[in-house]
């Protein structure tokens, strides 16, 4: 009751400072489909701006591979010049780099569209293999790009630029120069899962997610900082969980189990990356290697965990937020020590208040539904993006920064027919600028837009 009173008080404060109106934040309702895909795909508050960065039709004319559809969770380089775009096609998937200065696209990894993915690392040839459902991409602290396959037995790849564009030249000259080449390595030190969220903490530990209705949270601690060649993998186990790790989150056994509160990181490999489980975590292809190993040691299952991002709470502890799509939930995993954590319900649609109404946000077409992506603002504000059509982007309010949001407000809404918003990311060099991907619209014209806030 005390938390409900505090949350409602926070809502009243927001309302007093920011009176509701159809064109103010928070937006009172989702977009009505269809919106104008060419000029104004998003419904945004008054004072915001939206501008097209690039779309698939434009890049197809410049030689983008025909299979590079279904753009997903983009990454930016530290200068904001380059956008790295994974393509979530089932076959012939790949990754390309878009240069915002020259308008030039360069494929970095291209599947051969055979539908056959190499399962044995000894046989891997990045120039002659197929890739499937590239979903997450993240820029590493050592200036490479990680991309993962969000499919059974998914693999993780690291891409390094061998020869970069010379900087400081005019865009006209740069377009005449040969493009860069890329060095691709399969990170066989990372278990096989359906990859979704990928993020590093400040110490270089990699956190990753298995997107499944029995999916778990993992971390990889490298032997050498700045290298993913060798290290130890752990899976998160919530101490109070008494269900069956091998079953879906909503199975008859698991549906009423508690999956929040204190948790521990349980190893599935030793420090050198050797399996500690009977199941082989590195069984790729059409197997669930990492998931089966996690089940063996009691890794807690969640309902389609997807994207993640990092923040530091008011108490000084690092935390990563993760969307849990099937559960209409966002969790905050507070990292207490190297071995322990606390899982908080950050936003749950049956509990958290809607800043437009002061009532529980709820689900359905007008509520908080299928949270998919996470974006962090420069000030630590959490933005939550729905896998929905229309797809809303919600801004969370956690006034005391404790890992539990008091309320959410609709920040933007995408109304393009057949689409969902995805891949939202803050410009590292401009606190007022966000990039958002329009994925799989009925037009097949995937696009990247920028949203500018006052």
C-alpha positions as CSV (number, residue, x, y, z in Angstrom):
1,X,0.0,0.0,0.0
2,X,2.8,2.4,0.8
3,X,4.4,1.9,-2.6
4,X,1.0,2.5,-4.3
5,X,0.5,5.7,-2.4
6,X,4.1,6.9,-3.3
7,X,3.5,6.0,-6.9
8,X,0.2,7.9,-7.1
9,X,1.9,10.9,-5.4
10,X,4.6,10.8,-8.1
11,X,1.9,10.7,-10.7
12,X,0.2,13.8,-9.2
13,X,3.5,15.7,-9.2
14,X,4.1,14.8,-12.9
15,X,0.5,15.9,-13.7
16,X,1.0,19.2,-11.9
17,X,4.2,20.0,-13.8
18,X,3.1,18.7,-17.1
19,X,-0.7,19.1,-17.7
20,X,-2.1,16.5,-20.0
21,X,-3.0,17.4,-23.5
22,X,-3.3,15.5,-26.8
23,X,0.0,16.9,-28.0
24,X,2.0,16.8,-24.7
25,X,4.0,14.1,-22.9
26,X,2.7,11.7,-22.0
27,X,0.6,10.9,-25.1
28,X,-2.8,9.7,-23.9
29,X,-3.3,7.1,-26.6
30,X,-1.4,5.0,-29.2
31,X,-1.2,6.0,-32.8
32,X,-4.0,5.1,-35.1
33,X,-2.8,2.8,-37.9
34,X,-1.9,3.9,-40.5
35,X,0.3,7.0,-40.0
36,X,2.2,8.6,-42.9
37,X,5.1,6.3,-43.4
38,X,7.0,8.7,-45.6
39,X,6.8,11.9,-43.6
40,X,5.5,11.3,-40.0
41,X,5.4,7.6,-39.0
42,X,5.5,8.4,-35.3
43,X,3.0,10.2,-33.2
44,X,5.1,12.4,-30.9
45,X,4.6,15.1,-28.4
46,X,4.5,18.8,-29.4
47,X,8.0,20.2,-29.8
48,X,9.5,16.8,-30.8
49,X,10.8,16.3,-34.3
50,X,11.2,13.2,-36.5
51,X,13.4,12.9,-39.6
52,X,14.2,10.0,-41.9
53,X,17.9,8.9,-41.7
54,X,17.8,6.2,-44.4
55,X,15.5,3.4,-45.7
56,X,15.8,0.1,-47.4
57,X,14.5,1.3,-50.8
58,X,17.3,3.9,-50.9
59,X,20.0,1.4,-50.0
60,X,18.7,-1.3,-52.3
61,X,19.4,1.2,-55.2
62,X,22.9,1.5,-53.9
63,X,23.6,-2.3,-53.8
64,X,22.3,-3.4,-50.5
65,X,21.9,-7.2,-50.7
66,X,18.3,-8.2,-51.5
67,X,18.0,-10.5,-48.4
68,X,18.9,-7.6,-46.0
69,X,15.4,-7.1,-44.7
70,X,13.9,-6.8,-41.2
71,X,16.4,-4.4,-39.8
72,X,16.8,-4.7,-36.0
73,X,18.8,-3.6,-33.0
74,X,21.3,-1.1,-34.4
75,X,24.6,0.0,-32.8
76,X,26.5,3.2,-33.2
77,X,30.2,3.9,-33.2
78,X,31.4,6.4,-30.6
79,X,31.4,9.3,-33.1
80,X,27.8,8.6,-34.1
81,X,28.9,8.6,-37.8
82,X,28.5,4.9,-38.4
83,X,25.3,2.9,-37.8
84,X,25.7,-0.9,-37.7
85,X,22.5,-2.6,-38.9
86,X,21.7,-6.4,-38.3
87,X,19.1,-7.9,-40.6
88,X,16.7,-10.5,-39.0
89,X,16.0,-12.4,-42.2
90,X,15.5,-16.2,-41.8
91,X,18.0,-17.0,-44.6
92,X,20.6,-14.8,-46.1
93,X,20.8,-12.6,-43.0
94,X,23.6,-10.2,-42.6
95,X,25.0,-7.0,-41.2
96,X,25.8,-3.7,-42.9
97,X,27.4,-0.4,-41.9
98,X,25.7,2.8,-42.9
99,X,27.8,6.0,-43.1
100,X,25.7,9.0,-42.1
101,X,28.3,11.3,-43.6
102,X,28.5,9.9,-47.1
103,X,25.2,8.0,-47.3
104,X,27.3,4.9,-48.2
105,X,26.4,1.3,-47.1
106,X,28.9,-1.5,-46.8
107,X,27.9,-5.1,-46.1
108,X,30.0,-6.6,-43.3
109,X,28.7,-10.1,-43.2
110,X,26.4,-11.7,-45.8
111,X,24.6,-15.1,-45.7
112,X,24.6,-17.3,-48.7
113,X,20.8,-17.9,-48.4
114,X,21.2,-21.7,-48.5
115,X,19.4,-22.2,-45.2
116,X,22.4,-24.2,-43.9
117,X,24.4,-22.8,-41.0
118,X,27.7,-24.3,-40.0
119,X,27.6,-26.0,-36.6
120,X,31.3,-27.0,-36.4
121,X,33.7,-24.0,-35.9
122,X,36.4,-25.9,-37.8
123,X,34.3,-25.7,-40.9
124,X,33.4,-22.0,-40.6
125,X,34.0,-19.7,-43.6
126,X,32.4,-16.3,-43.1
127,X,32.4,-15.8,-46.8
128,X,30.5,-19.0,-47.5
129,X,28.0,-19.7,-44.8
130,X,24.4,-18.8,-44.1
131,X,23.3,-16.7,-41.2
132,X,19.8,-16.4,-39.7
133,X,17.9,-13.8,-37.7
134,X,20.6,-11.4,-36.7
135,X,18.9,-9.5,-34.0
136,X,21.2,-7.8,-31.4
137,X,24.2,-5.7,-32.3
138,X,26.5,-3.9,-29.8
139,X,29.7,-1.8,-30.2
140,X,32.4,-3.2,-27.9
141,X,34.7,-1.1,-25.7
142,X,37.6,-2.1,-28.0
143,X,36.0,-0.8,-31.2
144,X,34.5,-3.9,-32.8
145,X,30.9,-5.0,-33.3
146,X,29.2,-8.0,-31.9
147,X,26.1,-9.5,-33.6
148,X,24.1,-12.6,-32.6
149,X,21.6,-15.0,-34.2
150,X,18.3,-15.0,-32.5
151,X,17.5,-18.6,-33.4
152,X,18.0,-22.1,-32.0
153,X,21.7,-22.8,-31.5
154,X,22.5,-19.2,-32.3
155,X,26.1,-18.1,-32.8
156,X,27.8,-14.9,-31.8
157,X,30.2,-13.1,-34.2
158,X,32.7,-10.3,-33.7
159,X,33.4,-8.0,-36.7
160,X,36.5,-5.8,-36.8
161,X,37.3,-3.2,-39.5
162,X,40.6,-4.1,-41.2
163,X,40.8,-0.8,-43.2
164,X,38.7,2.2,-42.1
165,X,37.6,5.0,-44.3
166,X,40.1,7.9,-44.1
167,X,38.6,10.5,-42.0
168,X,38.6,14.2,-42.6
169,X,38.1,13.9,-46.4
170,X,35.1,15.4,-48.2
171,X,32.1,13.1,-48.6
172,X,32.6,13.4,-52.4
173,X,36.1,12.0,-52.3
174,X,35.2,9.3,-49.8
175,X,32.5,7.8,-52.0
176,X,35.2,7.3,-54.7
177,X,37.5,5.3,-52.4
178,X,37.4,1.6,-52.0
179,X,35.3,0.5,-49.0
180,X,36.8,-1.1,-45.9
181,X,37.2,-4.8,-45.4
182,X,36.1,-6.7,-42.3
183,X,37.5,-9.5,-40.2
184,X,34.8,-11.8,-38.8
185,X,35.4,-14.3,-36.0
186,X,32.9,-16.7,-34.5
187,X,33.0,-16.4,-30.7
188,X,33.0,-20.1,-29.9
189,X,33.6,-19.2,-26.3
190,X,30.0,-18.0,-26.0
191,X,27.4,-20.8,-25.5
192,X,24.7,-21.5,-28.2
193,X,21.5,-19.6,-27.4
194,X,18.9,-17.6,-29.2
195,X,20.8,-14.3,-28.8
196,X,18.9,-11.1,-28.0
197,X,20.3,-8.5,-25.6
198,X,24.1,-7.9,-25.6
199,X,25.8,-5.4,-23.3
200,X,29.1,-4.9,-21.4
201,X,29.5,-3.7,-17.9
202,X,32.3,-1.2,-16.9
203,X,34.7,-4.1,-16.2
204,X,34.3,-5.7,-19.6
205,X,32.0,-8.6,-18.6
206,X,29.6,-9.5,-21.4
207,X,25.9,-10.0,-20.4
208,X,23.7,-11.8,-22.9
209,X,20.2,-13.3,-23.1
210,X,18.5,-16.4,-24.5
211,X,15.2,-15.3,-26.1
212,X,12.8,-18.1,-25.4
213,X,9.8,-18.8,-23.2
214,X,12.3,-20.7,-21.0
215,X,15.1,-18.2,-21.5
216,X,17.7,-17.1,-19.0
217,X,20.2,-14.3,-18.3
218,X,23.9,-15.1,-18.7
219,X,27.3,-13.4,-18.2
220,X,30.7,-14.1,-19.7
221,X,33.8,-13.1,-17.7
222,X,36.8,-13.0,-20.0
223,X,40.2,-14.2,-19.0
224,X,41.7,-11.1,-20.6
225,X,39.8,-7.8,-20.6
226,X,39.1,-6.8,-24.2
227,X,39.1,-10.3,-25.6
228,X,36.2,-12.8,-25.9
229,X,38.5,-15.7,-26.9
230,X,38.3,-17.4,-23.5
231,X,36.4,-17.0,-20.3
232,X,33.8,-18.3,-17.9
233,X,30.0,-18.4,-18.4
234,X,27.4,-18.1,-15.7
235,X,23.6,-18.2,-15.7
236,X,21.4,-16.4,-13.2
237,X,19.5,-18.4,-10.6
238,X,16.8,-16.7,-8.5
239,X,17.1,-18.1,-5.0
240,X,13.4,-18.4,-4.4
241,X,12.6,-20.1,-7.7
242,X,11.3,-23.6,-6.9
243,X,10.0,-24.5,-10.4
244,X,11.4,-26.6,-13.3
245,X,14.2,-24.7,-15.1
246,X,13.6,-26.9,-18.2
247,X,10.0,-25.8,-18.7
248,X,8.5,-22.6,-20.0
249,X,7.9,-19.7,-17.5
250,X,4.1,-20.3,-17.7
251,X,4.0,-24.1,-17.5
252,X,1.7,-25.6,-14.9
253,X,4.8,-26.1,-12.7
254,X,6.2,-22.6,-13.1
255,X,3.3,-20.2,-13.6
256,X,2.9,-19.4,-9.9
257,X,6.6,-19.5,-8.9
258,X,8.5,-16.5,-7.6
259,X,11.2,-15.3,-9.9
260,X,12.3,-12.1,-8.2
261,X,14.4,-11.2,-5.2
262,X,17.9,-12.4,-4.3
263,X,19.8,-14.4,-7.0
264,X,23.2,-16.0,-7.6
265,X,25.3,-16.5,-10.7
266,X,25.9,-20.2,-11.3
267,X,28.8,-21.3,-13.5
268,X,28.2,-23.6,-16.5
269,X,31.9,-23.5,-17.5
270,X,35.2,-23.2,-15.6
271,X,37.4,-20.1,-15.9
272,X,39.0,-21.4,-19.1
273,X,35.6,-22.1,-20.8
274,X,35.4,-25.8,-20.3
275,X,31.9,-27.2,-19.7
276,X,31.0,-28.0,-16.1
277,X,27.7,-29.6,-17.3
278,X,26.9,-32.9,-18.9
279,X,25.1,-30.9,-21.6
280,X,27.4,-29.3,-24.1
281,X,26.9,-25.5,-23.9
282,X,28.6,-25.2,-27.3
283,X,26.3,-27.4,-29.3
284,X,25.4,-25.1,-32.1
285,X,23.1,-25.7,-35.2
286,X,19.7,-27.1,-34.4
287,X,20.3,-27.7,-30.7
288,X,19.7,-25.7,-27.5
289,X,23.2,-26.2,-26.1
290,X,23.5,-23.2,-23.8
291,X,19.8,-23.4,-22.7
292,X,20.1,-27.1,-21.8
293,X,23.3,-26.5,-19.8
294,X,21.6,-23.7,-18.0
295,X,18.6,-25.9,-17.2
296,X,21.0,-28.5,-15.8
297,X,22.4,-26.1,-13.1
298,X,19.0,-24.5,-12.3
299,X,19.1,-21.3,-14.3
300,X,15.8,-19.5,-13.8
301,X,13.5,-19.4,-16.9
302,X,11.8,-16.1,-18.0
303,X,9.1,-15.5,-20.6
304,X,11.0,-14.4,-23.7
305,X,13.6,-12.1,-22.2
306,X,14.9,-9.8,-25.0
307,X,16.8,-6.5,-24.9
308,X,19.0,-5.1,-22.0
309,X,20.9,-2.0,-21.0
310,X,23.0,-0.8,-18.1
311,X,22.6,1.9,-15.4
312,X,23.9,2.7,-11.9
313,X,21.3,2.9,-9.1
314,X,21.2,5.6,-6.4
315,X,22.9,3.1,-4.0
316,X,25.9,2.8,-6.4
317,X,25.1,-0.7,-7.6
318,X,25.1,-1.4,-11.3
319,X,21.9,-2.7,-12.8
320,X,20.8,-4.1,-16.1
321,X,17.2,-3.7,-17.3
322,X,15.7,-6.4,-19.4
323,X,12.4,-6.6,-21.3
324,X,10.5,-9.9,-20.7
325,X,8.0,-9.8,-23.6
326,X,5.7,-12.7,-22.8
327,X,5.2,-11.6,-19.2
328,X,4.4,-7.9,-20.0
329,X,7.3,-7.2,-17.7
330,X,10.6,-5.3,-17.4
331,X,13.0,-6.5,-14.8
332,X,15.9,-4.7,-13.2
333,X,18.8,-7.1,-12.2
334,X,20.8,-5.3,-9.5
335,X,24.4,-6.5,-9.4
336,X,25.3,-6.7,-5.7
337,X,28.6,-8.5,-6.1
338,X,30.4,-10.7,-8.6
339,X,28.4,-13.7,-7.5
340,X,25.0,-12.2,-6.3
341,X,22.2,-10.1,-7.6
342,X,18.7,-9.0,-6.8
343,X,15.9,-9.2,-9.4
344,X,13.3,-6.4,-9.2
345,X,10.1,-6.0,-11.2
346,X,10.9,-2.6,-12.8
347,X,7.7,-2.3,-14.8
348,X,4.8,-4.8,-14.7
349,X,1.6,-3.8,-16.6
350,X,-0.6,-5.2,-13.8
351,X,1.1,-3.0,-11.2
352,X,2.8,0.1,-12.6
353,X,0.8,3.3,-13.1
354,X,0.1,5.0,-16.4
355,X,1.1,8.7,-16.2
356,X,-1.9,9.6,-18.4
357,X,-4.5,8.3,-16.0
358,X,-3.0,7.6,-12.6
359,X,-4.4,4.0,-13.0
360,X,-2.6,0.7,-13.5
361,X,-1.2,0.8,-17.1
362,X,-2.7,-2.5,-18.0
363,X,-2.3,-4.3,-21.3
364,X,-4.2,-4.6,-24.5
365,X,-4.2,-2.3,-27.5
366,X,-4.1,0.9,-25.3
367,X,-1.9,-0.4,-22.5
368,X,1.7,-1.6,-22.0
369,X,2.0,-4.7,-24.2
370,X,4.8,-6.9,-25.4
371,X,7.8,-4.9,-24.2
372,X,10.7,-5.8,-26.5
373,X,13.5,-3.2,-26.5
374,X,15.3,-1.0,-24.0
375,X,17.0,2.3,-24.6
376,X,18.9,4.4,-22.0
377,X,18.9,8.2,-22.1
378,X,22.0,10.1,-21.2
379,X,20.4,11.0,-17.8
380,X,19.6,7.3,-17.0
381,X,16.0,7.5,-18.1
382,X,14.7,4.1,-19.3
383,X,12.7,3.9,-22.5
384,X,10.7,0.7,-23.3
385,X,9.7,-0.2,-26.8
386,X,6.8,-2.5,-27.7
387,X,6.7,-5.3,-30.2
388,X,3.3,-4.3,-31.4
389,X,1.4,-2.5,-34.2
390,X,0.8,0.2,-33.3
391,X,4.0,0.1,-31.3
392,X,4.4,2.4,-28.3
393,X,7.6,3.7,-26.8
394,X,7.2,4.3,-23.0
395,X,9.3,6.5,-20.8
396,X,9.7,5.1,-17.2
397,X,9.8,7.2,-14.1
398,X,11.9,5.8,-11.2
399,X,12.0,8.9,-9.0
400,X,14.2,7.4,-6.2
401,X,16.3,5.3,-8.7
402,X,15.8,2.1,-6.8
403,X,15.2,-0.2,-9.7
404,X,11.4,-0.1,-9.4
405,X,9.5,2.4,-11.6
406,X,6.5,4.2,-10.1
407,X,5.0,5.0,-13.5
408,X,5.3,5.0,-17.3
409,X,4.2,7.5,-19.9
410,X,3.7,7.1,-23.6
411,X,6.6,8.9,-25.2
412,X,6.0,8.1,-28.9
413,X,3.9,5.7,-31.0
414,X,4.5,4.2,-34.4
415,X,1.5,3.7,-36.6
416,X,3.0,2.4,-39.9
417,X,1.0,-0.6,-41.1
418,X,2.5,-4.0,-40.3
419,X,5.5,-2.5,-38.5
420,X,7.0,-2.5,-35.0
421,X,9.5,0.0,-33.6
422,X,12.8,-1.5,-32.6
423,X,16.5,-0.8,-32.1
424,X,16.0,2.5,-30.3
425,X,19.3,4.0,-29.2
426,X,20.4,7.3,-27.8
427,X,23.0,9.3,-29.8
428,X,26.2,9.1,-27.6
429,X,27.1,12.6,-28.7
430,X,23.7,14.3,-28.5
431,X,21.4,13.9,-25.4
432,X,18.4,15.2,-27.4
433,X,18.7,12.7,-30.3
434,X,17.4,9.1,-30.5
435,X,17.5,6.7,-33.4
436,X,14.6,4.2,-33.9
437,X,14.2,1.5,-36.5
438,X,10.9,0.9,-38.3
439,X,11.0,-2.9,-38.8
440,X,9.1,-5.1,-41.3
441,X,6.4,-2.6,-42.4
442,X,3.9,-4.0,-44.9
443,X,5.8,-2.0,-47.6
444,X,9.0,-3.9,-46.8
445,X,10.8,-0.6,-46.6
446,X,12.6,-0.9,-43.3
447,X,13.9,2.5,-42.2
448,X,15.9,4.3,-39.5
449,X,14.4,7.5,-38.2
450,X,15.7,10.1,-35.7
451,X,13.6,11.6,-33.0
452,X,14.7,14.9,-31.6
453,X,13.4,16.1,-28.2
454,X,13.4,19.7,-27.0
